[in-house]
Amino acid sequence: MICFQDPHHVPQQTIPVSLDPDPVIDAYKPGVDLTLLRKNLSLSIDERFDNHAALQEFARELRDAGRRFRGSPKKP
């Protein structure tokens, strides 16, 4: 077990971290697309924020479309 110290926390606190394999994480690993992770890690911070903003806009549009379909009023 390794302990990391958070330098921003006063008093300094150690957080135990286990490096033992987790069977739940191991079960999901085959379904993870590493090419997408590598692509995102190759982007600059600004590009990542732009992608995040575009995703938020898309999610808002989907919510609004669902509300229109159901006849619910639009929320700000």
PDB file with SEQRES, HELIX, SHEET and CRYST1 records, atoms N, CA, C and O in Angstrom:
SEQRES   1 A   76  MET ILE CYS PHE GLN ASP PRO HIS HIS VAL PRO GLN GLN          
SEQRES   2 A   76  THR ILE PRO VAL SER LEU ASP PRO ASP PRO VAL ILE ASP          
SEQRES   3 A   76  ALA TYR LYS PRO GLY VAL ASP LEU THR LEU LEU ARG LYS          
SEQRES   4 A   76  ASN LEU SER LEU SER ILE ASP GLU ARG PHE ASP ASN HIS          
SEQRES   5 A   76  ALA ALA LEU GLN GLU PHE ALA ARG GLU LEU ARG ASP ALA          
SEQRES   6 A   76  GLY ARG ARG PHE ARG GLY SER PRO LYS LYS PRO                  
HELIX    1 AA1 PRO A   23  TYR A   28  1                                   6    
HELIX    2 AA2 LYS A   29  GLY A   31  5                                   3    
HELIX    3 AA3 LEU A   34  SER A   42  1                                   9    
HELIX    4 AA4 ILE A   45  ARG A   70  1                                  26    
SHEET    1 AA1 2 ILE A   2  GLN A   5  0                                        
SHEET    2 AA1 2 THR A  14  VAL A  17 -1                                        
CRYST1    1.000    1.000    1.000  90.00  90.00  90.00 P 1           1          
ATOM      1  N   MET A   1       0.843  -1.180   0.000  1.00  0.00           N  
ATOM      2  CA  MET A   1       0.000   0.000   0.000  1.00  0.00           C  
ATOM      3  C   MET A   1       0.889   1.245   0.000  1.00  0.00           C  
ATOM      4  O   MET A   1       1.882   1.305   0.724  1.00  0.00           O  
ATOM      5  N   ILE A   2       0.525   2.236  -0.816  1.00  0.00           N  
ATOM      6  CA  ILE A   2       1.265   3.493  -0.914  1.00  0.00           C  
ATOM      7  C   ILE A   2       0.388   4.596  -0.330  1.00  0.00           C  
ATOM      8  O   ILE A   2      -0.828   4.581  -0.521  1.00  0.00           O  
ATOM      9  N   CYS A   3       0.976   5.534   0.367  1.00  0.00           N  
ATOM     10  CA  CYS A   3       0.235   6.667   0.909  1.00  0.00           C  
ATOM     11  C   CYS A   3       0.693   7.943   0.217  1.00  0.00           C  
ATOM     12  O   CYS A   3       1.891   8.217   0.133  1.00  0.00           O  
ATOM     13  N   PHE A   4      -0.255   8.714  -0.272  1.00  0.00           N  
ATOM     14  CA  PHE A   4       0.037  10.002  -0.892  1.00  0.00           C  
ATOM     15  C   PHE A   4      -0.337  11.108   0.072  1.00  0.00           C  
ATOM     16  O   PHE A   4      -1.320  10.996   0.804  1.00  0.00           O  
ATOM     17  N   GLN A   5       0.436  12.161   0.073  1.00  0.00           N  
ATOM     18  CA  GLN A   5       0.133  13.288   0.934  1.00  0.00           C  
ATOM     19  C   GLN A   5      -0.368  14.444   0.090  1.00  0.00           C  
ATOM     20  O   GLN A   5       0.223  14.781  -0.936  1.00  0.00           O  
ATOM     21  N   ASP A   6      -1.459  15.045   0.527  1.00  0.00           N  
ATOM     22  CA  ASP A   6      -2.032  16.190  -0.164  1.00  0.00           C  
ATOM     23  C   ASP A   6      -1.365  17.448   0.380  1.00  0.00           C  
ATOM     24  O   ASP A   6      -1.606  17.813   1.531  1.00  0.00           O  
ATOM     25  N   PRO A   7      -0.524  18.131  -0.424  1.00  0.00           N  
ATOM     26  CA  PRO A   7       0.211  19.298   0.088  1.00  0.00           C  
ATOM     27  C   PRO A   7      -0.687  20.503   0.357  1.00  0.00           C  
ATOM     28  O   PRO A   7      -0.256  21.449   1.016  1.00  0.00           O  
ATOM     29  N   HIS A   8      -1.927  20.490  -0.137  1.00  0.00           N  
ATOM     30  CA  HIS A   8      -2.821  21.636   0.041  1.00  0.00           C  
ATOM     31  C   HIS A   8      -3.708  21.496   1.273  1.00  0.00           C  
ATOM     32  O   HIS A   8      -4.433  22.428   1.622  1.00  0.00           O  
ATOM     33  N   HIS A   9      -3.659  20.355   1.927  1.00  0.00           N  
ATOM     34  CA  HIS A   9      -4.502  20.111   3.082  1.00  0.00           C  
ATOM     35  C   HIS A   9      -3.706  20.357   4.352  1.00  0.00           C  
ATOM     36  O   HIS A   9      -2.606  19.829   4.514  1.00  0.00           O  
ATOM     37  N   VAL A  10      -4.262  21.159   5.252  1.00  0.00           N  
ATOM     38  CA  VAL A  10      -3.584  21.436   6.517  1.00  0.00           C  
ATOM     39  C   VAL A  10      -4.519  20.997   7.633  1.00  0.00           C  
ATOM     40  O   VAL A  10      -5.668  21.439   7.632  1.00  0.00           O  
ATOM     41  N   PRO A  11      -4.125  20.176   8.568  1.00  0.00           N  
ATOM     42  CA  PRO A  11      -2.839  19.502   8.631  1.00  0.00           C  
ATOM     43  C   PRO A  11      -2.726  18.443   7.541  1.00  0.00           C  
ATOM     44  O   PRO A  11      -3.719  17.945   7.011  1.00  0.00           O  
ATOM     45  N   GLN A  12      -1.476  18.123   7.229  1.00  0.00           N  
ATOM     46  CA  GLN A  12      -1.228  17.191   6.147  1.00  0.00           C  
ATOM     47  C   GLN A  12      -1.802  15.819   6.503  1.00  0.00           C  
ATOM     48  O   GLN A  12      -1.585  15.295   7.595  1.00  0.00           O  
ATOM     49  N   GLN A  13      -2.535  15.262   5.550  1.00  0.00           N  
ATOM     50  CA  GLN A  13      -3.210  13.989   5.780  1.00  0.00           C  
ATOM     51  C   GLN A  13      -2.710  12.957   4.774  1.00  0.00           C  
ATOM     52  O   GLN A  13      -2.541  13.275   3.597  1.00  0.00           O  
ATOM     53  N   THR A  14      -2.476  11.742   5.216  1.00  0.00           N  
ATOM     54  CA  THR A  14      -2.083  10.686   4.299  1.00  0.00           C  
ATOM     55  C   THR A  14      -3.321   9.916   3.869  1.00  0.00           C  
ATOM     56  O   THR A  14      -4.195   9.608   4.679  1.00  0.00           O  
ATOM     57  N   ILE A  15      -3.378   9.612   2.577  1.00  0.00           N  
ATOM     58  CA  ILE A  15      -4.517   8.904   2.009  1.00  0.00           C  
ATOM     59  C   ILE A  15      -4.016   7.542   1.534  1.00  0.00           C  
ATOM     60  O   ILE A  15      -3.186   7.476   0.627  1.00  0.00           O  
ATOM     61  N   PRO A  16      -4.507   6.454   2.130  1.00  0.00           N  
ATOM     62  CA  PRO A  16      -4.047   5.135   1.692  1.00  0.00           C  
ATOM     63  C   PRO A  16      -4.582   4.795   0.303  1.00  0.00           C  
ATOM     64  O   PRO A  16      -5.754   5.027   0.005  1.00  0.00           O  
ATOM     65  N   VAL A  17      -3.723   4.250  -0.531  1.00  0.00           N  
ATOM     66  CA  VAL A  17      -4.098   3.861  -1.889  1.00  0.00           C  
ATOM     67  C   VAL A  17      -3.622   2.439  -2.117  1.00  0.00           C  
ATOM     68  O   VAL A  17      -2.456   2.121  -1.880  1.00  0.00           O  
ATOM     69  N   SER A  18      -4.522   1.586  -2.577  1.00  0.00           N  
ATOM     70  CA  SER A  18      -4.160   0.198  -2.835  1.00  0.00           C  
ATOM     71  C   SER A  18      -3.782   0.033  -4.299  1.00  0.00           C  
ATOM     72  O   SER A  18      -4.462   0.555  -5.182  1.00  0.00           O  
ATOM     73  N   LEU A  19      -2.702  -0.691  -4.557  1.00  0.00           N  
ATOM     74  CA  LEU A  19      -2.285  -0.976  -5.925  1.00  0.00           C  
ATOM     75  C   LEU A  19      -2.654  -2.402  -6.332  1.00  0.00           C  
ATOM     76  O   LEU A  19      -2.239  -2.879  -7.389  1.00  0.00           O  
ATOM     77  N   ASP A  20      -3.445  -3.085  -5.479  1.00  0.00           N  
ATOM     78  CA  ASP A  20      -3.899  -4.429  -5.804  1.00  0.00           C  
ATOM     79  C   ASP A  20      -4.907  -4.363  -6.950  1.00  0.00           C  
ATOM     80  O   ASP A  20      -5.688  -3.414  -7.027  1.00  0.00           O  
ATOM     81  N   PRO A  21      -4.902  -5.358  -7.841  1.00  0.00           N  
ATOM     82  CA  PRO A  21      -5.870  -5.358  -8.944  1.00  0.00           C  
ATOM     83  C   PRO A  21      -7.308  -5.379  -8.424  1.00  0.00           C  
ATOM     84  O   PRO A  21      -7.619  -6.062  -7.447  1.00  0.00           O  
ATOM     85  N   ASP A  22      -8.159  -4.635  -9.080  1.00  0.00           N  
ATOM     86  CA  ASP A  22      -9.572  -4.573  -8.724  1.00  0.00           C  
ATOM     87  C   ASP A  22     -10.345  -5.386  -9.757  1.00  0.00           C  
ATOM     88  O   ASP A  22     -10.303  -5.049 -10.940  1.00  0.00           O  
ATOM     89  N   PRO A  23     -11.055  -6.455  -9.354  1.00  0.00           N  
ATOM     90  CA  PRO A  23     -11.748  -7.300 -10.325  1.00  0.00           C  
ATOM     91  C   PRO A  23     -12.833  -6.567 -11.108  1.00  0.00           C  
ATOM     92  O   PRO A  23     -13.110  -6.923 -12.253  1.00  0.00           O  
ATOM     93  N   VAL A  24     -13.448  -5.554 -10.510  1.00  0.00           N  
ATOM     94  CA  VAL A  24     -14.476  -4.796 -11.223  1.00  0.00           C  
ATOM     95  C   VAL A  24     -13.841  -3.988 -12.347  1.00  0.00           C  
ATOM     96  O   VAL A  24     -14.351  -3.970 -13.467  1.00  0.00           O  
ATOM     97  N   ILE A  25     -12.743  -3.325 -12.053  1.00  0.00           N  
ATOM     98  CA  ILE A  25     -12.037  -2.547 -13.085  1.00  0.00           C  
ATOM     99  C   ILE A  25     -11.523  -3.484 -14.172  1.00  0.00           C  
ATOM    100  O   ILE A  25     -11.633  -3.177 -15.359  1.00  0.00           O  
ATOM    101  N   ASP A  26     -10.967  -4.615 -13.776  1.00  0.00           N  
ATOM    102  CA  ASP A  26     -10.464  -5.574 -14.758  1.00  0.00           C  
ATOM    103  C   ASP A  26     -11.570  -6.074 -15.681  1.00  0.00           C  
ATOM    104  O   ASP A  26     -11.313  -6.350 -16.853  1.00  0.00           O  
ATOM    105  N   ALA A  27     -12.793  -6.195 -15.174  1.00  0.00           N  
ATOM    106  CA  ALA A  27     -13.912  -6.659 -15.996  1.00  0.00           C  
ATOM    107  C   ALA A  27     -14.286  -5.640 -17.066  1.00  0.00           C  
ATOM    108  O   ALA A  27     -14.760  -6.023 -18.136  1.00  0.00           O  
ATOM    109  N   TYR A  28     -14.083  -4.345 -16.800  1.00  0.00           N  
ATOM    110  CA  TYR A  28     -14.435  -3.303 -17.764  1.00  0.00           C  
ATOM    111  C   TYR A  28     -13.322  -2.984 -18.757  1.00  0.00           C  
ATOM    112  O   TYR A  28     -13.592  -2.405 -19.809  1.00  0.00           O  
ATOM    113  N   LYS A  29     -12.090  -3.345 -18.452  1.00  0.00           N  
ATOM    114  CA  LYS A  29     -10.947  -2.989 -19.299  1.00  0.00           C  
ATOM    115  C   LYS A  29     -11.081  -3.402 -20.759  1.00  0.00           C  
ATOM    116  O   LYS A  29     -10.724  -2.612 -21.633  1.00  0.00           O  
ATOM    117  N   PRO A  30     -11.579  -4.603 -21.071  1.00  0.00           N  
ATOM    118  CA  PRO A  30     -11.685  -4.980 -22.490  1.00  0.00           C  
ATOM    119  C   PRO A  30     -12.602  -4.062 -23.303  1.00  0.00           C  
ATOM    120  O   PRO A  30     -12.460  -3.984 -24.524  1.00  0.00           O  
ATOM    121  N   GLY A  31     -13.533  -3.370 -22.655  1.00  0.00           N  
ATOM    122  CA  GLY A  31     -14.455  -2.488 -23.368  1.00  0.00           C  
ATOM    123  C   GLY A  31     -13.980  -1.050 -23.482  1.00  0.00           C  
ATOM    124  O   GLY A  31     -14.704  -0.211 -24.019  1.00  0.00           O  
ATOM    125  N   VAL A  32     -12.792  -0.742 -22.997  1.00  0.00           N  
ATOM    126  CA  VAL A  32     -12.277   0.629 -23.034  1.00  0.00           C  
ATOM    127  C   VAL A  32     -11.503   0.838 -24.328  1.00  0.00           C  
ATOM    128  O   VAL A  32     -10.583   0.084 -24.646  1.00  0.00           O  
ATOM    129  N   ASP A  33     -11.890   1.873 -25.071  1.00  0.00           N  
ATOM    130  CA  ASP A  33     -11.219   2.194 -26.330  1.00  0.00           C  
ATOM    131  C   ASP A  33     -10.013   3.087 -26.035  1.00  0.00           C  
ATOM    132  O   ASP A  33     -10.160   4.290 -25.821  1.00  0.00           O  
ATOM    133  N   LEU A  34      -8.838   2.496 -26.026  1.00  0.00           N  
ATOM    134  CA  LEU A  34      -7.621   3.239 -25.688  1.00  0.00           C  
ATOM    135  C   LEU A  34      -7.272   4.278 -26.747  1.00  0.00           C  
ATOM    136  O   LEU A  34      -6.597   5.261 -26.441  1.00  0.00           O  
ATOM    137  N   THR A  35      -7.721   4.080 -27.992  1.00  0.00           N  
ATOM    138  CA  THR A  35      -7.422   5.079 -29.026  1.00  0.00           C  
ATOM    139  C   THR A  35      -8.106   6.407 -28.703  1.00  0.00           C  
ATOM    140  O   THR A  35      -7.539   7.470 -28.958  1.00  0.00           O  
ATOM    141  N   LEU A  36      -9.328   6.357 -28.141  1.00  0.00           N  
ATOM    142  CA  LEU A  36     -10.010   7.593 -27.759  1.00  0.00           C  
ATOM    143  C   LEU A  36      -9.298   8.281 -26.599  1.00  0.00           C  
ATOM    144  O   LEU A  36      -9.179   9.506 -26.572  1.00  0.00           O  
ATOM    145  N   LEU A  37      -8.828   7.489 -25.647  1.00  0.00           N  
ATOM    146  CA  LEU A  37      -8.085   8.075 -24.529  1.00  0.00           C  
ATOM    147  C   LEU A  37      -6.811   8.750 -25.018  1.00  0.00           C  
ATOM    148  O   LEU A  37      -6.491   9.867 -24.611  1.00  0.00           O  
ATOM    149  N   ARG A  38      -6.084   8.059 -25.900  1.00  0.00           N  
ATOM    150  CA  ARG A  38      -4.842   8.639 -26.420  1.00  0.00           C  
ATOM    151  C   ARG A  38      -5.119   9.909 -27.220  1.00  0.00           C  
ATOM    152  O   ARG A  38      -4.383  10.890 -27.118  1.00  0.00           O  
ATOM    153  N   LYS A  39      -6.195   9.880 -28.021  1.00  0.00           N  
ATOM    154  CA  LYS A  39      -6.545  11.059 -28.815  1.00  0.00           C  
ATOM    155  C   LYS A  39      -6.855  12.247 -27.908  1.00  0.00           C  
ATOM    156  O   LYS A  39      -6.379  13.356 -28.149  1.00  0.00           O  
ATOM    157  N   ASN A  40      -7.656  12.015 -26.861  1.00  0.00           N  
ATOM    158  CA  ASN A  40      -7.992  13.101 -25.947  1.00  0.00           C  
ATOM    159  C   ASN A  40      -6.767  13.610 -25.199  1.00  0.00           C  
ATOM    160  O   ASN A  40      -6.643  14.812 -24.964  1.00  0.00           O  
ATOM    161  N   LEU A  41      -5.865  12.716 -24.822  1.00  0.00           N  
ATOM    162  CA  LEU A  41      -4.664  13.147 -24.113  1.00  0.00           C  
ATOM    163  C   LEU A  41      -3.708  13.922 -25.019  1.00  0.00           C  
ATOM    164  O   LEU A  41      -2.855  14.665 -24.533  1.00  0.00           O  
ATOM    165  N   SER A  42      -3.850  13.747 -26.333  1.00  0.00           N  
ATOM    166  CA  SER A  42      -2.989  14.483 -27.260  1.00  0.00           C  
ATOM    167  C   SER A  42      -3.484  15.915 -27.491  1.00  0.00           C  
ATOM    168  O   SER A  42      -2.760  16.741 -28.048  1.00  0.00           O  
ATOM    169  N   LEU A  43      -4.723  16.208 -27.060  1.00  0.00           N  
ATOM    170  CA  LEU A  43      -5.283  17.545 -27.255  1.00  0.00           C  
ATOM    171  C   LEU A  43      -4.749  18.513 -26.205  1.00  0.00           C  
ATOM    172  O   LEU A  43      -4.345  18.114 -25.112  1.00  0.00           O  
ATOM    173  N   SER A  44      -4.758  19.793 -26.565  1.00  0.00           N  
ATOM    174  CA  SER A  44      -4.383  20.818 -25.588  1.00  0.00           C  
ATOM    175  C   SER A  44      -5.545  21.008 -24.606  1.00  0.00           C  
ATOM    176  O   SER A  44      -6.656  20.539 -24.851  1.00  0.00           O  
ATOM    177  N   ILE A  45      -5.279  21.689 -23.511  1.00  0.00           N  
ATOM    178  CA  ILE A  45      -6.322  21.963 -22.519  1.00  0.00           C  
ATOM    179  C   ILE A  45      -7.462  22.748 -23.157  1.00  0.00           C  
ATOM    180  O   ILE A  45      -8.631  22.454 -22.910  1.00  0.00           O  
ATOM    181  N   ASP A  46      -7.129  23.751 -23.982  1.00  0.00           N  
ATOM    182  CA  ASP A  46      -8.167  24.544 -24.641  1.00  0.00           C  
ATOM    183  C   ASP A  46      -9.033  23.683 -25.552  1.00  0.00           C  
ATOM    184  O   ASP A  46     -10.250  23.856 -25.600  1.00  0.00           O  
ATOM    185  N   GLU A  47      -8.407  22.754 -26.277  1.00  0.00           N  
ATOM    186  CA  GLU A  47      -9.176  21.872 -27.154  1.00  0.00           C  
ATOM    187  C   GLU A  47     -10.093  20.958 -26.336  1.00  0.00           C  
ATOM    188  O   GLU A  47     -11.219  20.671 -26.743  1.00  0.00           O  
ATOM    189  N   ARG A  48      -9.601  20.507 -25.187  1.00  0.00           N  
ATOM    190  CA  ARG A  48     -10.443  19.672 -24.323  1.00  0.00           C  
ATOM    191  C   ARG A  48     -11.627  20.458 -23.791  1.00  0.00           C  
ATOM    192  O   ARG A  48     -12.744  19.942 -23.748  1.00  0.00           O  
ATOM    193  N   PHE A  49     -11.395  21.705 -23.383  1.00  0.00           N  
ATOM    194  CA  PHE A  49     -12.495  22.545 -22.907  1.00  0.00           C  
ATOM    195  C   PHE A  49     -13.492  22.820 -24.024  1.00  0.00           C  
ATOM    196  O   PHE A  49     -14.700  22.813 -23.788  1.00  0.00           O  
ATOM    197  N   ASP A  50     -13.003  23.061 -25.238  1.00  0.00           N  
ATOM    198  CA  ASP A  50     -13.904  23.272 -26.377  1.00  0.00           C  
ATOM    199  C   ASP A  50     -14.760  22.044 -26.631  1.00  0.00           C  
ATOM    200  O   ASP A  50     -15.961  22.164 -26.874  1.00  0.00           O  
ATOM    201  N   ASN A  51     -14.153  20.858 -26.577  1.00  0.00           N  
ATOM    202  CA  ASN A  51     -14.909  19.622 -26.768  1.00  0.00           C  
ATOM    203  C   ASN A  51     -15.956  19.446 -25.673  1.00  0.00           C  
ATOM    204  O   ASN A  51     -17.081  19.021 -25.935  1.00  0.00           O  
ATOM    205  N   HIS A  52     -15.571  19.779 -24.448  1.00  0.00           N  
ATOM    206  CA  HIS A  52     -16.505  19.662 -23.322  1.00  0.00           C  
ATOM    207  C   HIS A  52     -17.680  20.630 -23.500  1.00  0.00           C  
ATOM    208  O   HIS A  52     -18.830  20.260 -23.265  1.00  0.00           O  
ATOM    209  N   ALA A  53     -17.395  21.848 -23.908  1.00  0.00           N  
ATOM    210  CA  ALA A  53     -18.454  22.836 -24.124  1.00  0.00           C  
ATOM    211  C   ALA A  53     -19.395  22.377 -25.239  1.00  0.00           C  
ATOM    212  O   ALA A  53     -20.610  22.544 -25.134  1.00  0.00           O  
ATOM    213  N   ALA A  54     -18.836  21.797 -26.306  1.00  0.00           N  
ATOM    214  CA  ALA A  54     -19.670  21.303 -27.407  1.00  0.00           C  
ATOM    215  C   ALA A  54     -20.554  20.152 -26.929  1.00  0.00           C  
ATOM    216  O   ALA A  54     -21.714  20.056 -27.330  1.00  0.00           O  
ATOM    217  N   LEU A  55     -20.020  19.287 -26.084  1.00  0.00           N  
ATOM    218  CA  LEU A  55     -20.810  18.180 -25.553  1.00  0.00           C  
ATOM    219  C   LEU A  55     -21.933  18.694 -24.659  1.00  0.00           C  
ATOM    220  O   LEU A  55     -23.050  18.178 -24.707  1.00  0.00           O  
ATOM    221  N   GLN A  56     -21.645  19.702 -23.849  1.00  0.00           N  
ATOM    222  CA  GLN A  56     -22.685  20.286 -23.000  1.00  0.00           C  
ATOM    223  C   GLN A  56     -23.791  20.911 -23.845  1.00  0.00           C  
ATOM    224  O   GLN A  56     -24.970  20.771 -23.521  1.00  0.00           O  
ATOM    225  N   GLU A  57     -23.425  21.595 -24.920  1.00  0.00           N  
ATOM    226  CA  GLU A  57     -24.414  22.197 -25.813  1.00  0.00           C  
ATOM    227  C   GLU A  57     -25.270  21.106 -26.460  1.00  0.00           C  
ATOM    228  O   GLU A  57     -26.488  21.250 -26.563  1.00  0.00           O  
ATOM    229  N   PHE A  58     -24.638  20.027 -26.890  1.00  0.00           N  
ATOM    230  CA  PHE A  58     -25.361  18.915 -27.493  1.00  0.00           C  
ATOM    231  C   PHE A  58     -26.342  18.305 -26.487  1.00  0.00           C  
ATOM    232  O   PHE A  58     -27.482  18.002 -26.838  1.00  0.00           O  
ATOM    233  N   ALA A  59     -25.903  18.125 -25.242  1.00  0.00           N  
ATOM    234  CA  ALA A  59     -26.773  17.572 -24.202  1.00  0.00           C  
ATOM    235  C   ALA A  59     -27.965  18.493 -23.944  1.00  0.00           C  
ATOM    236  O   ALA A  59     -29.087  18.023 -23.749  1.00  0.00           O  
ATOM    237  N   ARG A  60     -27.718  19.813 -23.945  1.00  0.00           N  
ATOM    238  CA  ARG A  60     -28.815  20.767 -23.747  1.00  0.00           C  
ATOM    239  C   ARG A  60     -29.822  20.658 -24.884  1.00  0.00           C  
ATOM    240  O   ARG A  60     -31.030  20.668 -24.650  1.00  0.00           O  
ATOM    241  N   GLU A  61     -29.327  20.553 -26.115  1.00  0.00           N  
ATOM    242  CA  GLU A  61     -30.218  20.421 -27.263  1.00  0.00           C  
ATOM    243  C   GLU A  61     -31.045  19.139 -27.179  1.00  0.00           C  
ATOM    244  O   GLU A  61     -32.228  19.141 -27.517  1.00  0.00           O  
ATOM    245  N   LEU A  62     -30.432  18.053 -26.734  1.00  0.00           N  
ATOM    246  CA  LEU A  62     -31.178  16.798 -26.571  1.00  0.00           C  
ATOM    247  C   LEU A  62     -32.256  16.927 -25.504  1.00  0.00           C  
ATOM    248  O   LEU A  62     -33.379  16.459 -25.695  1.00  0.00           O  
ATOM    249  N   ARG A  63     -31.921  17.566 -24.371  1.00  0.00           N  
ATOM    250  CA  ARG A  63     -32.916  17.771 -23.315  1.00  0.00           C  
ATOM    251  C   ARG A  63     -34.072  18.598 -23.830  1.00  0.00           C  
ATOM    252  O   ARG A  63     -35.233  18.262 -23.598  1.00  0.00           O  
ATOM    253  N   ASP A  64     -33.758  19.692 -24.537  1.00  0.00           N  
ATOM    254  CA  ASP A  64     -34.813  20.559 -25.072  1.00  0.00           C  
ATOM    255  C   ASP A  64     -35.687  19.810 -26.069  1.00  0.00           C  
ATOM    256  O   ASP A  64     -36.905  19.987 -26.078  1.00  0.00           O  
ATOM    257  N   ALA A  65     -35.077  18.976 -26.907  1.00  0.00           N  
ATOM    258  CA  ALA A  65     -35.849  18.199 -27.880  1.00  0.00           C  
ATOM    259  C   ALA A  65     -36.764  17.212 -27.159  1.00  0.00           C  
ATOM    260  O   ALA A  65     -37.909  17.017 -27.568  1.00  0.00           O  
ATOM    261  N   GLY A  66     -36.276  16.596 -26.105  1.00  0.00           N  
ATOM    262  CA  GLY A  66     -37.103  15.679 -25.331  1.00  0.00           C  
ATOM    263  C   GLY A  66     -38.267  16.388 -24.676  1.00  0.00           C  
ATOM    264  O   GLY A  66     -39.381  15.866 -24.641  1.00  0.00           O  
ATOM    265  N   ARG A  67     -38.012  17.579 -24.157  1.00  0.00           N  
ATOM    266  CA  ARG A  67     -39.100  18.356 -23.537  1.00  0.00           C  
ATOM    267  C   ARG A  67     -40.140  18.770 -24.576  1.00  0.00           C  
ATOM    268  O   ARG A  67     -41.342  18.714 -24.315  1.00  0.00           O  
ATOM    269  N   ARG A  68     -39.674  19.184 -25.753  1.00  0.00           N  
ATOM    270  CA  ARG A  68     -40.628  19.555 -26.816  1.00  0.00           C  
ATOM    271  C   ARG A  68     -41.462  18.346 -27.218  1.00  0.00           C  
ATOM    272  O   ARG A  68     -42.668  18.463 -27.435  1.00  0.00           O  
ATOM    273  N   PHE A  69     -40.822  17.188 -27.317  1.00  0.00           N  
ATOM    274  CA  PHE A  69     -41.521  15.968 -27.701  1.00  0.00           C  
ATOM    275  C   PHE A  69     -42.587  15.601 -26.672  1.00  0.00           C  
ATOM    276  O   PHE A  69     -43.691  15.191 -27.030  1.00  0.00           O  
ATOM    277  N   ARG A  70     -42.251  15.752 -25.397  1.00  0.00           N  
ATOM    278  CA  ARG A  70     -43.179  15.417 -24.327  1.00  0.00           C  
ATOM    279  C   ARG A  70     -44.146  16.549 -24.029  1.00  0.00           C  
ATOM    280  O   ARG A  70     -45.098  16.359 -23.272  1.00  0.00           O  
ATOM    281  N   GLY A  71     -43.926  17.710 -24.603  1.00  0.00           N  
ATOM    282  CA  GLY A  71     -44.806  18.859 -24.357  1.00  0.00           C  
ATOM    283  C   GLY A  71     -44.502  19.584 -23.067  1.00  0.00           C  
ATOM    284  O   GLY A  71     -45.334  20.354 -22.588  1.00  0.00           O  
ATOM    285  N   SER A  72     -43.319  19.359 -22.481  1.00  0.00           N  
ATOM    286  CA  SER A  72     -42.940  20.026 -21.244  1.00  0.00           C  
ATOM    287  C   SER A  72     -42.431  21.424 -21.548  1.00  0.00           C  
ATOM    288  O   SER A  72     -41.877  21.657 -22.622  1.00  0.00           O  
ATOM    289  N   PRO A  73     -42.608  22.362 -20.618  1.00  0.00           N  
ATOM    290  CA  PRO A  73     -42.072  23.709 -20.844  1.00  0.00           C  
ATOM    291  C   PRO A  73     -40.540  23.721 -20.820  1.00  0.00           C  
ATOM    292  O   PRO A  73     -39.905  22.919 -20.135  1.00  0.00           O  
ATOM    293  N   LYS A  74     -39.972  24.643 -21.579  1.00  0.00           N  
ATOM    294  CA  LYS A  74     -38.515  24.786 -21.644  1.00  0.00           C  
ATOM    295  C   LYS A  74     -37.998  25.457 -20.388  1.00  0.00           C  
ATOM    296  O   LYS A  74     -38.559  26.455 -19.936  1.00  0.00           O  
ATOM    297  N   LYS A  75     -36.924  24.912 -19.818  1.00  0.00           N  
ATOM    298  CA  LYS A  75     -36.275  25.521 -18.662  1.00  0.00           C  
ATOM    299  C   LYS A  75     -35.091  26.324 -19.145  1.00  0.00           C  
ATOM    300  O   LYS A  75     -34.495  25.987 -20.168  1.00  0.00           O  
ATOM    301  N   PRO A  76     -34.730  27.394 -18.423  1.00  0.00           N  
ATOM    302  CA  PRO A  76     -33.589  28.221 -18.854  1.00  0.00           C  
ATOM    303  C   PRO A  76     -32.267  27.504 -18.782  1.00  0.00           C  
ATOM    304  O   PRO A  76     -31.232  28.082 -19.114  1.00  0.00           O  
TER     305      PRO A  76                                                      
END                                                                             
